[in-house]
Amino acid sequence: MLLQHDTIIAVADGRAIRVFRNAGTTTAPRLEEKPEPKLTADGHGSGGRHHSSSANPDAHQLDEDAYAASVAAWLNAEIVAGRIASLVIVAPPRTLGELRRHYHPELGRRLLAEVGRELTEATAPQILAAIGAAG
């Protein structure tokens, strides 16, 4: 996948988010990490449909779902305010599912790709490689 200049890459999981901007070109991308966004606790009602059980033994799942909802709320606000023109989201499949539940329609129009991988601890070159492999 080719990333246009200024494309935002949000790398998230149920506990952390890292945000990058393509400061390079389409053919020679260079990820520049931006400051960690300030998230609100708007998502704490999210994940109420999940219950701890043998099928879903993670007691922290509700908190992770709430965090993902907060990430989606921040991304939605940035998109609607016009601060993000194009977006790629990298997150584990479970987190992507929760994020999708909260996408604003405009986010859907500006979303170039979703990459179902856990990469919050990855380096910028590893993130670029995963995006390239997905596209």
N, C-alpha and C positions, 0 to 999 in steps of 0.2 A: 504494500500500500504506500502510496506517495502522500506525504504530509505537506500541505501548503504552509508557507511562511505564516507565522502567528497562530497556527492551530494549537489549541489547548489540549493537553493530555492529562486527564485526571486518573491517578492510580490510587485505588482505594481497596479497603477490605472492611470488615466490621468494626475495626478499631482505629484505623489511621487513613489519612489521605495525604497524598503528595500531588502537587500540581506543577506541570511543566508547560513551557511554551516552545514551539519550534522557532528558534532564533535564526535558524539557517534557511536554506532554500528547499524547494521541493525535491531536488535531486541530491542535495547534500544537507540533510536535516541535522540540526544541532539542538539538543534539548537543554533548556535553561530552566533550572528549578525556581519556582516562585515561592514567596513566603506561604507558610501553612495558613489556610483560611480559618477565620473565626466562625465556627458552626454554632447554630442555636440548637436548643433542645426540642425543637418542634416535632421531632419524630418519635417522641416517647410513647405515643399511642400506637405506633406501628408494631407489627409483629404479634398483635394480640391473638391472632388465630393460631399461633404456635404454642405448643405445650410441651413441657419436658416429659419424655416418656422413653421407653426402650427404642422407639423409632427415631426419636430426636433427643438424645440424652444430654445435650449441651445446655447447661443451666444458664449460660450467658447469651443464648440465642436472642432473647428479647432485647437485650442491650445492643447486640450487634445489628439487629434489624432497625432499632431506633437510630443508631449511628448512621446506617445506610440511608435512612429517610432524611436525616439531617444533611448528609452529603447531597442528596438529590435536591433538597430545598435550596441549598447554596448554589448548586449548578443552575437550577431553574431561575433564581434571582439574577445570576450573572448573565444568563442568556437573554432574559426579558429586558434587562437594562442595556443590552447591546455590548457588553464587555467581552463576550465570547461569540465569535462569528462561526467558528467550526470547532468541533469537539470529538475527541476519542476518549472512550472510557475503558480502563483496564481494571478488572476486578475478578475475584473468584466467581464461578458460576452462581453460587448461592447468593452472594452479595449482588451480582448483576440482576438476579431475579427480583430482589427487594428494591433495588434502585428503579427498575422498570415500572414498578407499581406507582411510582411518584413522579415520573417524567411529565413535564409540562409539554403540551403539543409543539411549542416552538423548539424545545430541546430536541424533540424527535426529528424536526426538520433540519437541524444543524448538526446532528450526530452523524459523523462519518463512519464510525465503526465502534464495535464493542469487542474487547479481547477478554476471553474467559480464562484469566490466569492470575495467580497470586504473585504480585510483583512489588509490593510495597517496600521491600528491602532490597530491591534490585538496583543496579546502576543504570544510568541513562543509556549506555550502549546496549545493555540487556533488554531494556524496555523497548528501544528502537528495533532490536532484532525480533522481539515478540510481535510487535505491530507489523513489521515487514512480513513475517511468516504468516500472519493472520489474513493479510490482504492479498 
